[in-house]
Amino acid sequence: MNLHALRAAALAVVVLAVAACGSGAGAPAATPSVAPSLAPATFDEFSAQFCGAFTSLFRAVGNPDANAPSVMSKALDDAVNAGDGPAADRAAAAMLTELESGRAQAALAARWQPTAATAAQLDRLILAYEAMTTAKRALAHTPGSVDPGKVFEQAGGREAWAGVVGRVGSMPIPSGAAPQPCKAFSGQV
Protein backbone atom coordinates (compact mmCIF):
# COMPACT_ATOMS: atom_id res chain seq x y z
CA MET A 1 0.00 0.00 0.00
CA ASN A 2 1.50 3.33 -0.96
CA LEU A 3 1.79 6.21 1.49
CA HIS A 4 -1.09 8.19 -0.06
CA ALA A 5 -3.44 5.20 0.15
CA LEU A 6 -2.30 4.46 3.71
CA ARG A 7 -3.02 8.05 4.75
CA ALA A 8 -6.43 7.98 3.07
CA ALA A 9 -7.24 4.75 4.88
CA ALA A 10 -6.04 6.23 8.18
CA LEU A 11 -8.28 9.25 7.66
CA ALA A 12 -11.19 6.87 7.18
CA VAL A 13 -10.28 5.21 10.49
CA VAL A 14 -10.33 8.53 12.26
CA VAL A 15 -13.67 9.59 10.80
CA LEU A 16 -15.33 6.29 11.61
CA ALA A 17 -13.75 5.99 15.03
CA VAL A 18 -14.88 9.47 16.03
CA ALA A 19 -18.40 8.31 15.35
CA ALA A 20 -18.00 4.93 16.98
CA CYS A 21 -15.65 5.04 19.90
CA GLY A 22 -14.97 6.43 23.30
CA SER A 23 -16.59 8.54 25.88
CA GLY A 24 -15.97 12.12 26.79
CA ALA A 25 -14.79 11.01 30.22
CA GLY A 26 -11.24 10.16 29.10
CA ALA A 27 -9.45 6.87 28.92
CA PRO A 28 -10.45 4.28 31.49
CA ALA A 29 -7.83 2.70 33.69
CA ALA A 30 -6.08 -0.33 32.24
CA THR A 31 -6.75 -3.77 33.60
CA PRO A 32 -3.68 -6.03 33.83
CA SER A 33 -5.37 -8.99 32.16
CA VAL A 34 -8.71 -10.25 30.93
CA ALA A 35 -10.04 -13.14 32.98
CA PRO A 36 -11.88 -15.77 30.91
CA SER A 37 -14.82 -15.55 33.33
CA LEU A 38 -15.67 -11.98 32.32
CA ALA A 39 -19.02 -11.58 30.60
CA PRO A 40 -19.02 -10.37 27.01
CA ALA A 41 -18.61 -6.63 26.72
CA THR A 42 -21.35 -4.27 25.68
CA PHE A 43 -20.92 -1.81 22.82
CA ASP A 44 -20.40 1.01 25.31
CA GLU A 45 -17.67 -0.97 27.11
CA PHE A 46 -16.04 -1.81 23.80
CA SER A 47 -16.21 1.80 22.68
CA ALA A 48 -14.55 3.13 25.84
CA GLN A 49 -11.82 0.47 25.84
CA PHE A 50 -11.09 0.79 22.10
CA CYS A 51 -10.74 4.55 22.49
CA GLY A 52 -8.57 4.02 25.57
CA ALA A 53 -6.27 1.69 23.63
CA PHE A 54 -5.84 4.27 20.87
CA THR A 55 -5.29 6.98 23.47
CA SER A 56 -2.46 4.94 24.99
CA LEU A 57 -0.99 4.31 21.55
CA PHE A 58 -1.04 8.03 20.72
CA ARG A 59 0.36 8.98 24.15
CA ALA A 60 3.25 6.59 23.71
CA VAL A 61 4.01 6.92 20.01
CA GLY A 62 2.18 9.96 18.73
CA ASN A 63 0.31 10.10 15.47
CA PRO A 64 2.45 8.19 12.97
CA ASP A 65 0.12 9.03 10.10
CA ALA A 66 0.67 12.76 10.66
CA ASN A 67 4.37 12.19 11.44
CA ALA A 68 3.74 13.79 14.82
CA PRO A 69 5.69 12.13 17.65
CA SER A 70 4.39 12.07 21.19
CA VAL A 71 6.27 13.70 24.05
CA MET A 72 7.37 10.21 25.11
CA SER A 73 8.65 9.10 21.71
CA LYS A 74 10.42 12.42 21.19
CA ALA A 75 12.21 11.92 24.51
CA LEU A 76 13.33 8.47 23.34
CA ASP A 77 14.44 9.78 19.95
CA ASP A 78 16.38 12.62 21.62
CA ALA A 79 18.10 10.15 23.96
CA VAL A 80 19.00 7.86 21.06
CA ASN A 81 20.38 10.79 19.04
CA ALA A 82 22.44 11.88 22.05
CA GLY A 83 23.68 8.33 22.71
CA ASP A 84 22.29 8.62 26.25
CA GLY A 85 21.53 5.03 27.26
CA PRO A 86 20.08 5.78 30.71
CA ALA A 87 17.74 8.46 29.31
CA ALA A 88 16.71 6.07 26.52
CA ASP A 89 15.99 3.37 29.10
CA ARG A 90 13.73 5.74 31.07
CA ALA A 91 11.92 7.00 27.99
CA ALA A 92 11.44 3.50 26.58
CA ALA A 93 10.16 2.23 29.93
CA ALA A 94 7.53 4.99 30.04
CA MET A 95 6.48 4.22 26.47
CA LEU A 96 6.30 0.48 27.09
CA THR A 97 4.16 1.01 30.19
CA GLU A 98 1.73 3.14 28.19
CA LEU A 99 1.69 0.66 25.31
CA GLU A 100 0.96 -2.20 27.71
CA SER A 101 -1.96 -0.18 29.06
CA GLY A 102 -3.21 0.04 25.48
CA ARG A 103 -2.85 -3.71 25.02
CA ALA A 104 -4.85 -4.36 28.18
CA GLN A 105 -7.61 -2.08 26.94
CA ALA A 106 -7.56 -3.68 23.47
CA ALA A 107 -8.00 -7.07 25.15
CA LEU A 108 -11.03 -5.77 27.02
CA ALA A 109 -12.41 -4.24 23.82
CA ALA A 110 -12.05 -7.64 22.11
CA ARG A 111 -14.66 -9.08 24.48
CA TRP A 112 -17.38 -7.50 22.30
CA GLN A 113 -17.60 -10.19 19.64
CA PRO A 114 -18.57 -8.06 16.61
CA THR A 115 -15.21 -6.24 16.87
CA ALA A 116 -12.93 -8.91 18.29
CA ALA A 117 -10.88 -9.15 15.07
CA THR A 118 -10.37 -5.38 14.94
CA ALA A 119 -9.27 -5.26 18.57
CA ALA A 120 -6.87 -8.15 17.89
CA GLN A 121 -5.29 -6.19 15.03
CA LEU A 122 -4.96 -3.17 17.33
CA ASP A 123 -3.19 -5.37 19.88
CA ARG A 124 -0.84 -6.62 17.14
CA LEU A 125 -0.14 -3.01 16.11
CA ILE A 126 0.70 -2.05 19.69
CA LEU A 127 3.02 -5.07 19.97
CA ALA A 128 4.84 -3.90 16.84
CA TYR A 129 5.32 -0.48 18.42
CA GLU A 130 6.65 -2.16 21.55
CA ALA A 131 9.23 -3.99 19.41
CA MET A 132 10.15 -0.73 17.69
CA THR A 133 10.53 1.04 21.04
CA THR A 134 12.83 -1.70 22.31
CA ALA A 135 14.89 -1.45 19.11
CA LYS A 136 15.23 2.31 19.51
CA ARG A 137 16.39 1.86 23.10
CA ALA A 138 19.04 -0.58 21.87
CA LEU A 139 20.34 2.06 19.45
CA ALA A 140 21.16 4.36 22.36
CA HIS A 141 23.41 1.67 23.81
CA THR A 142 24.82 0.29 20.54
CA PRO A 143 24.58 2.75 17.65
CA GLY A 144 23.86 1.06 14.34
CA SER A 145 22.69 -2.14 16.03
CA VAL A 146 19.15 -2.31 14.66
CA ASP A 147 16.80 -0.49 12.32
CA PRO A 148 13.67 0.24 14.38
CA GLY A 149 11.58 0.66 11.22
CA LYS A 150 12.53 -2.80 10.01
CA VAL A 151 11.80 -4.22 13.46
CA PHE A 152 8.32 -2.64 13.29
CA GLU A 153 7.71 -4.18 9.87
CA GLN A 154 9.04 -7.60 10.91
CA ALA A 155 6.70 -7.51 13.90
CA GLY A 156 3.78 -7.09 11.51
CA GLY A 157 3.14 -3.41 12.20
CA ARG A 158 2.20 -2.43 8.66
CA GLU A 159 -0.17 -5.36 8.26
CA ALA A 160 -1.72 -4.70 11.66
CA TRP A 161 -2.29 -1.03 10.78
CA ALA A 162 -3.94 -2.10 7.53
CA GLY A 163 -5.99 -4.63 9.51
CA VAL A 164 -7.25 -1.97 11.88
CA VAL A 165 -7.92 0.49 9.07
CA GLY A 166 -9.64 -2.16 6.97
CA ARG A 167 -11.92 -3.32 9.76
CA VAL A 168 -12.91 -0.06 11.43
CA GLY A 169 -15.25 0.86 8.60
CA SER A 170 -17.24 -2.32 9.05
CA MET A 171 -17.55 -2.20 12.83
CA PRO A 172 -21.24 -2.40 13.69
CA ILE A 173 -22.97 0.21 15.83
CA PRO A 174 -26.00 -1.25 17.58
CA SER A 175 -29.38 0.28 16.93
CA GLY A 176 -30.07 2.97 19.49
CA ALA A 177 -26.40 3.39 20.47
CA ALA A 178 -25.16 6.94 20.84
CA PRO A 179 -21.39 6.75 20.33
CA GLN A 180 -19.36 9.53 21.86
CA PRO A 181 -16.31 11.01 20.11
CA CYS A 182 -12.95 9.60 21.04
CA LYS A 183 -10.66 12.46 22.06
CA ALA A 184 -7.60 10.56 20.82
CA PHE A 185 -8.83 10.89 17.25
CA SER A 186 -8.94 14.66 17.50
CA GLY A 187 -5.39 14.90 18.83
CA GLN A 188 -6.36 15.28 22.49
CA VAL A 189 -4.64 12.70 24.62
Rosetta blueprint (number, residue, H / E / L):
1 M L
2 N L
3 L H
4 H H
5 A H
6 L H
7 R H
8 A H
9 A H
10 A H
11 L H
12 A H
13 V H
14 V H
15 V H
16 L H
17 A H
18 V H
19 A H
20 A H
21 C L
22 G L
23 S L
24 G L
25 A L
26 G L
27 A L
28 P L
29 A L
30 A L
31 T L
32 P L
33 S L
34 V L
35 A L
36 P L
37 S L
38 L L
39 A L
40 P L
41 A L
42 T L
43 F H
44 D H
45 E H
46 F H
47 S H
48 A H
49 Q H
50 F H
51 C H
52 G H
53 A H
54 F H
55 T H
56 S H
57 L H
58 F H
59 R H
60 A H
61 V L
62 G E
63 N E
64 P H
65 D H
66 A H
67 N L
68 A E
69 P E
70 S L
71 V H
72 M H
73 S H
74 K H
75 A H
76 L H
77 D H
78 D H
79 A H
80 V H
81 N H
82 A H
83 G L
84 D L
85 G H
86 P H
87 A H
88 A H
89 D H
90 R H
91 A H
92 A H
93 A H
94 A H
95 M H
96 L H
97 T H
98 E H
99 L H
100 E H
101 S H
102 G H
103 R H
104 A H
105 Q H
106 A H
107 A H
108 L H
109 A H
110 A L
111 R L
112 W L
113 Q H
114 P H
115 T H
116 A H
117 A H
118 T H
119 A H
120 A H
121 Q H
122 L H
123 D H
124 R H
125 L H
126 I H
127 L H
128 A H
129 Y H
130 E H
131 A H
132 M H
133 T H
134 T H
135 A H
136 K H
137 R H
138 A H
139 L H
140 A H
141 H H
142 T L
143 P L
144 G L
145 S L
146 V L
147 D L
148 P H
149 G H
150 K H
151 V H
152 F H
153 E H
154 Q H
155 A L
156 G L
157 G H
158 R H
159 E H
160 A H
161 W H
162 A H
163 G H
164 V H
165 V H
166 G H
167 R H
168 V H
169 G L
170 S L
171 M L
172 P L
173 I L
174 P L
175 S L
176 G L
177 A L
178 A L
179 P L
180 Q L
181 P L
182 C L
183 K H
184 A H
185 F H
186 S H
187 G L
188 Q L
189 V L
